[in-house]
């Protein structure tokens, strides 16, 4: 079986990661490397391990949610293979709207999982993530009324999405739209209706409740890691405030549709931290460190998992 990506594509992927990581280095130097380095030393090895553990908890809980979605759509994979493929999606998480994570569709095709199934799980994931992040943002929203329009808009988008998936009549109406067969529009129409029908199965009341709980705990774990980072850097804020700053930064990054939210999420996080009387160098260090142990840790794990998937594909492992 041929490899999933060509050598050129792998080089392009690695180059994009190097460019993004270089931008982080420049971002750190912006406020002075010496001060940022001192802040990193305050966090220490123990703090780094705690933050990485909480990030791992986030990934594992989201994977469990992903597995529930696949099982609901009758796509049953072995845990090890499914986890490897799920993590491989993180290799392209620094794409607009995390759309690159749909590389999982290519990997799952080798296991006879249809692209529409993967896309349905992906859409369900994004809705669940947005809902959890909005719920975390609500913890401290009363202290930052200027952010209410953004949170309200996101909440309306979530309600609209859930309302669409929960309304069988609307989906059936979309399905009955008459389009000339054999055209690109026809194929796109079929894909959209199939995705909506399958995603609807992922949003039954019971599964929606379980997925929301998993998402809230998962993203809450990363918010807790951010809270600890602030404590280690001597910024005394409540968990509610830390969770709000983390959540609103992730939300701003997600809605910007910039690759991985790069730039927008960091700008909001640094701004909110300095508003809470944190020194600029410490605010930059806290932001960079948090993104390294959440976003970039995921990307590194994803590249390792993608490389392993390449090996499995090359060896015909998907047929075993």
VMD Tcl script that draws the C-alpha trace (Angstrom):
set ca {
  {0.00 0.00 0.00}
  {1.34 3.44 -0.90}
  {2.22 6.03 1.68}
  {-0.40 8.54 2.76}
  {1.75 11.61 2.00}
  {4.49 12.12 -0.55}
  {7.97 13.24 0.46}
  {7.14 16.73 -0.83}
  {3.98 16.91 1.27}
  {5.81 15.74 4.40}
  {8.52 18.37 3.83}
  {5.84 21.04 3.37}
  {4.19 19.95 6.62}
  {7.45 20.08 8.55}
  {8.30 23.47 7.01}
  {4.95 24.91 8.13}
  {5.62 23.71 11.68}
  {9.14 25.19 11.66}
  {7.83 28.55 10.38}
  {5.11 28.63 13.05}
  {7.53 27.68 15.82}
  {9.98 30.34 14.61}
  {7.21 32.91 14.89}
  {6.85 31.86 18.51}
  {10.53 32.49 19.08}
  {10.16 35.98 17.59}
  {7.08 36.52 19.76}
  {9.15 35.65 22.85}
  {12.00 37.95 21.87}
  {9.54 40.78 21.41}
  {9.50 41.56 25.16}
  {13.06 40.44 25.91}
  {14.40 36.91 25.90}
  {16.12 37.30 29.27}
  {12.91 38.14 31.14}
  {10.98 35.41 29.36}
  {13.68 32.85 30.22}
  {13.50 33.82 33.89}
  {9.74 33.30 33.84}
  {10.23 29.84 32.31}
  {12.64 28.98 35.12}
  {10.00 29.95 37.69}
  {7.63 27.38 36.22}
  {10.33 24.71 36.36}
  {10.40 21.06 35.33}
  {7.72 20.01 37.82}
  {5.37 22.72 36.58}
  {6.02 21.75 32.98}
  {5.22 18.10 33.70}
  {1.98 19.05 35.46}
  {0.91 21.24 32.55}
  {1.78 18.53 30.00}
  {-0.17 15.95 32.01}
  {-3.25 18.15 32.04}
  {-2.90 18.66 28.28}
  {-2.66 14.89 27.80}
  {-5.86 14.54 29.80}
  {-7.48 17.01 27.41}
  {-6.42 14.99 24.36}
  {-7.50 11.66 25.83}
  {-10.94 12.89 26.87}
  {-11.50 14.41 23.43}
  {-10.39 11.15 21.85}
  {-12.89 9.24 23.96}
  {-15.60 11.64 22.74}
  {-14.41 11.09 19.15}
  {-14.63 7.34 19.65}
  {-18.20 7.70 20.90}
  {-19.11 9.64 17.77}
  {-17.59 6.99 15.49}
  {-19.32 4.17 17.34}
  {-22.66 5.97 17.10}
  {-22.15 5.99 13.31}
  {-21.20 2.26 13.32}
  {-17.49 2.88 12.63}
  {-15.78 0.52 15.04}
  {-11.98 0.58 15.20}
  {-9.49 -0.93 17.61}
  {-8.59 1.57 20.33}
  {-4.88 1.67 19.45}
  {-5.45 2.36 15.74}
  {-8.19 4.88 16.43}
  {-6.05 6.76 18.96}
  {-3.11 6.88 16.56}
  {-5.31 8.27 13.79}
  {-6.96 10.78 16.11}
  {-3.61 12.09 17.33}
  {-2.30 12.22 13.75}
  {-4.98 14.82 13.05}
  {-3.22 17.16 15.49}
  {-0.26 17.38 13.10}
  {-2.36 19.79 11.02}
  {-4.20 21.50 13.85}
  {-2.45 24.80 12.95}
  {-4.67 25.19 9.89}
  {-7.61 27.63 9.61}
  {-10.48 26.29 11.70}
  {-8.37 23.18 12.35}
  {-9.63 21.94 8.98}
  {-6.34 20.11 8.46}
  {-7.39 17.65 11.12}
  {-9.57 16.12 8.42}
  {-6.43 14.25 7.36}
  {-8.00 11.63 9.63}
  {-10.43 10.95 6.78}
  {-7.56 9.74 4.59}
  {-6.25 7.54 7.37}
  {-9.67 6.14 8.22}
  {-10.43 5.35 4.59}
  {-7.91 2.52 4.89}
  {-10.21 1.05 7.55}
  {-13.28 1.35 5.30}
  {-14.59 4.40 7.19}
  {-16.36 6.77 4.79}
  {-15.20 10.37 4.50}
  {-18.72 11.57 5.36}
  {-18.49 9.70 8.68}
  {-15.19 11.38 9.57}
  {-16.54 14.78 8.53}
  {-19.66 14.24 10.66}
  {-17.49 13.44 13.70}
  {-15.31 16.48 12.95}
  {-18.32 18.82 12.79}
  {-19.69 17.33 16.00}
  {-16.30 17.85 17.66}
  {-16.07 21.50 16.72}
  {-19.58 22.20 18.04}
  {-18.83 20.38 21.28}
  {-15.51 22.21 21.72}
  {-17.11 25.61 21.12}
  {-19.86 24.85 23.62}
  {-17.35 23.84 26.31}
  {-15.19 26.92 25.72}
  {-18.23 29.21 25.91}
  {-19.29 27.57 29.18}
  {-15.79 28.17 30.60}
  {-15.90 31.78 29.43}
  {-19.17 32.29 31.31}
  {-17.30 31.70 34.59}
  {-15.71 35.15 34.46}
  {-17.75 36.98 31.85}
  {-19.37 39.28 34.40}
  {-15.95 40.84 35.06}
  {-15.38 41.56 31.37}
  {-18.66 42.85 29.89}
  {-16.86 44.08 26.75}
  {-16.52 40.43 25.67}
  {-20.23 39.66 25.98}
  {-21.00 40.28 22.26}
  {-18.39 37.70 21.17}
  {-19.62 35.10 23.64}
  {-23.26 35.80 22.75}
  {-22.54 35.51 19.01}
  {-20.74 32.20 19.50}
  {-23.54 30.89 21.67}
  {-26.07 31.80 18.98}
  {-23.98 29.97 16.37}
  {-23.87 26.89 18.60}
  {-27.62 26.98 19.24}
  {-28.23 27.38 15.49}
  {-25.98 24.42 14.72}
  {-27.55 22.21 17.37}
  {-31.01 23.32 16.26}
  {-30.25 22.36 12.67}
  {-28.93 18.94 13.66}
  {-31.86 18.39 15.97}
  {-34.49 19.22 13.35}
  {-35.14 16.16 11.20}
  {-37.62 18.03 9.00}
  {-35.05 20.63 7.91}
  {-32.49 17.96 7.06}
  {-35.09 16.06 5.04}
  {-36.05 19.26 3.23}
  {-32.41 19.88 2.30}
  {-32.17 16.27 1.13}
  {-35.14 16.69 -1.24}
  {-33.64 19.68 -3.09}
  {-33.61 18.74 -6.76}
  {-30.14 19.02 -8.33}
  {-29.08 17.57 -11.67}
  {-27.19 14.34 -10.92}
  {-23.58 13.78 -11.95}
  {-22.50 17.39 -11.34}
  {-20.15 18.78 -8.72}
  {-23.10 20.49 -7.03}
  {-24.90 17.15 -6.87}
  {-21.94 15.41 -5.22}
  {-21.53 18.29 -2.78}
  {-25.25 18.21 -1.98}
  {-25.09 14.47 -1.29}
  {-22.07 14.92 0.99}
  {-23.71 17.74 2.95}
  {-26.97 15.88 3.50}
  {-25.13 12.70 4.47}
  {-22.98 14.59 6.95}
  {-26.02 16.31 8.47}
  {-27.90 13.02 8.80}
  {-24.96 11.28 10.44}
  {-24.04 14.21 12.66}
  {-27.64 14.24 13.84}
  {-27.05 10.77 15.25}
  {-24.17 12.23 17.29}
  {-26.49 14.74 18.93}
  {-29.09 12.63 20.63}
  {-29.90 14.08 24.10}
  {-27.91 11.40 25.95}
  {-24.81 11.60 23.75}
  {-24.96 15.41 23.68}
  {-24.92 15.43 27.49}
  {-21.99 12.99 27.69}
  {-20.01 14.81 24.97}
  {-20.56 18.19 26.65}
  {-19.37 16.82 30.00}
  {-16.27 15.31 28.40}
  {-15.53 18.54 26.53}
  {-15.99 20.69 29.60}
  {-13.63 18.52 31.69}
  {-11.12 18.31 28.83}
  {-10.89 22.04 28.21}
  {-11.22 22.69 31.93}
  {-8.02 20.66 32.40}
  {-6.10 23.00 30.10}
  {-7.67 26.02 31.80}
  {-6.45 24.56 35.11}
  {-2.94 24.22 33.67}
  {-3.11 27.90 32.67}
  {-4.29 28.82 36.18}
  {-1.32 26.97 37.70}
  {1.07 28.75 35.31}
  {-0.25 32.11 36.48}
  {0.16 31.07 40.12}
  {3.74 29.95 39.49}
  {4.43 33.34 37.94}
  {2.96 35.05 41.02}
  {-0.23 36.37 39.45}
  {-2.96 35.91 42.05}
  {-6.21 35.45 40.15}
  {-9.16 33.16 40.74}
  {-9.68 30.02 38.68}
  {-12.81 31.64 37.21}
  {-10.73 34.57 35.91}
  {-7.99 32.28 34.58}
  {-10.57 30.05 32.88}
  {-12.21 33.09 31.29}
  {-8.91 34.45 29.95}
  {-7.95 31.05 28.56}
  {-11.38 30.39 27.07}
  {-11.87 33.81 25.49}
  {-8.37 33.61 23.99}
  {-9.13 30.21 22.45}
  {-12.47 31.53 21.24}
  {-10.87 34.57 19.61}
  {-8.33 32.30 17.95}
  {-10.98 29.89 16.69}
  {-13.24 32.61 15.25}
  {-10.32 34.40 13.59}
  {-9.87 31.33 11.34}
  {-6.13 32.01 11.39}
  {-3.96 28.86 11.38}
  {-4.24 27.49 14.91}
  {-5.52 30.89 16.00}
  {-1.87 32.02 15.86}
  {-1.48 35.66 16.74}
  {-5.08 36.39 17.68}
  {-5.25 34.01 20.65}
  {-1.87 35.20 21.93}
  {-2.73 38.88 21.55}
  {-5.96 38.49 23.53}
  {-4.27 36.42 26.24}
  {-1.39 38.88 26.73}
  {-3.80 41.84 26.72}
  {-6.06 40.32 29.37}
  {-3.12 39.29 31.56}
  {-1.59 42.78 31.50}
  {-5.03 44.17 32.35}
  {-4.79 42.04 35.50}
  {-1.53 43.79 36.48}
  {0.83 41.12 35.17}
  {4.20 42.33 33.91}
  {4.43 42.24 30.12}
  {7.39 39.82 30.15}
  {5.55 37.44 32.47}
  {2.36 37.77 30.40}
  {4.25 36.89 27.24}
  {6.01 33.99 29.00}
  {2.74 32.64 30.39}
  {1.14 32.87 26.95}
  {4.05 31.26 25.09}
  {4.43 28.52 27.69}
  {0.71 27.76 27.69}
  {0.60 27.51 23.92}
  {3.71 25.31 23.86}
  {2.24 22.77 26.30}
  {-1.21 22.80 24.69}
  {-1.14 23.64 20.97}
  {2.45 22.75 20.09}
  {2.58 19.68 22.30}
  {-0.43 18.40 20.36}
  {1.25 19.20 17.02}
  {4.40 17.28 18.00}
  {2.36 14.27 19.13}
  {0.40 14.53 15.89}
  {3.52 14.46 13.72}
  {4.78 11.38 15.57}
  {1.40 9.68 15.13}
  {1.27 10.68 11.45}
  {4.75 9.26 10.87}
  {3.62 6.05 12.53}
  {0.51 6.02 10.35}
  {2.71 6.45 7.28}
  {4.67 3.37 8.36}
  {1.50 1.35 8.98}
  {0.09 2.35 5.58}
  {3.37 1.52 3.85}
  {3.57 -1.89 5.52}
  {-0.06 -2.69 4.73}
  {-0.86 -2.53 8.44}
  {-4.35 -1.26 7.81}
  {-5.24 -4.63 6.30}
  {-4.15 -6.66 9.28}
}
mol new
graphics top color blue
foreach p $ca { graphics top sphere $p radius 0.5 }
foreach p [lrange $ca 0 end-1] q [lrange $ca 1 end] { graphics top cylinder $p $q radius 0.2 }
display resetview
